[in-house]
Amino acid sequence: MMNMKVKNRISNTVIYIFLSIMVIIWLLPIAWLVLCSLREEAGADLSYFIPKTWSFKNYIDLTKTDTFFFPRWFGNTLFVAVFSCILSSLYVLMVSYTFSRLRFKIRRPLMNLVLILGMFPGFMSMIAVYYILKAVNMTQSLLALILVYSSGAGLSYYVAKGFFDTIPKNMDEAARIDGASQNQVFWKIVLPLSKPIILYTILTSFMAPWMDFIFVSVIMKDNYQNYTVALGLYRMLERENMNTYFTKFCASSVLVAIPITALFISMQKFYIEGVTGGSVKG
């Protein structure tokens, strides 16, 4: 019995040491980014970790209108993220509910087709998307980004569908017997019971515009005013701007990470419940 306890204690100690090392490795780049953002001396000198002079100058400079106007990019990204999040969430939830609850002739082939299409990277369609937007004169606009981010959201239906499959269908049948329509069942019966998957869908939809670089670079081209933070921060790291704007890039990255991190931490419980609840076979 004592040997068993000693073995468990040793194994737990080894596991905790390993996890502590992994946490340090994971946090080190974040700490480096924050320290660089507080560095008063300009340039991309990576030879030292702790700033020689501490200052919030980089954060203050971001509010000024010069070659790069970060507040405008941040506002563009927030605008696109909010509206694409609303459209994407509604689209995903309705498509998922349809596949979960309704039975029609081509349901299974359509599900398989959508699942296969979802396996292909989105950037493979960017040339076609660009020419479609150009044909309707919608390039270099924030509305184009909202449409691009929300239009393909239905391809990721499978997690939400798995969650809807866990809700007993007897509730739907009881509501239909009481005279409720399929639309009322969805909005008044199923959705109120689906808070975890709703918040999971909102979170994933909201994060996409903050991280996307490929589509925004293709659609926006040289329209500086409609850049999002991903494309704007990339421009800060171009060769001619690197030495001047590197520390400002670090400050911008910290500010961009704050809303996403806060949102994820506040909804982490529902995010996990949505993933685990939607992982059942449907």
C-alpha positions, 0 to 999 in steps of 0.5 A: 500500500505504501509503495503504491502511494509513493509511486502515485506521488512520484508520478504526480510530481513528474506530471506537475513538473512537466505541466509547469514547464509547458506552462512556462514555455507557453507563457514566455512568448506572451510575456515577451510580447507584453515587455516589448510593448512597454519598451521605450527604445524603438527597433526590433532588437531581440538581443535582450528580454527586459526593456532598458526603459519602461514606458506606455508611449507605444500605447499612446502613439497608437491613438495618433493618426500617422502612417498607421491608424490602429483605432480605425482598424480596431473599429473595422474589425469589431464592426465586422466581427459583431455583424458576421457573428450574428449572421454566422450564429443564426445560420449555423444554428438553423442549418444544424437544427434542420439536419438534426430534426427534419427528415427529407429525401436528400438529407444524408447526401447533403450532410455528407456533401457539406461535410466534405466541402468543409474539409477544404481550406477556405483560402482555396475559394478566395480567387472565385470569391474575389471575382464574384465580389468584383462582379457585383462591385463589392470589393474593398468594403466591410460589407464584403468581409461580413458576407464572406465570413458568414456565408460559409458558416453553415459548413461547420454545422456538425458540432451544433447538430451533435448538441441538438441530437442530445435534446429529446425529440419528445419535447418537440412532439409534445409542442407540436401536439399543443399546436406549435409550428416547427418554427416555434419549436426551434425558437421557443423550445430548442434554443432556450435549452441550447445555451452552451452551443449558442455561446460556443457558436458565438465565440467561434464566429466572433474570433474569426475576423480578428485572426483572418489575414488571407481574405481581408488582404485579397478583398481590401487590396490597398484600401487602407481605411478598411483594413482590419487589425490582422492586415494592418499589423502585418503592414507594420512588420514590412521591411521598411516599417520594421524598425520604426513600428515593431514596438507599436506592433507589440502594443497593438497585438496586446490590445487585440488579444484583450477582447478575445481573451476576456470573451473566451475566459468568460465563456470558457465553461459554455465553450467546453460544454458546447464542444463536449455536448456536440461530440456525440454521434448523430 
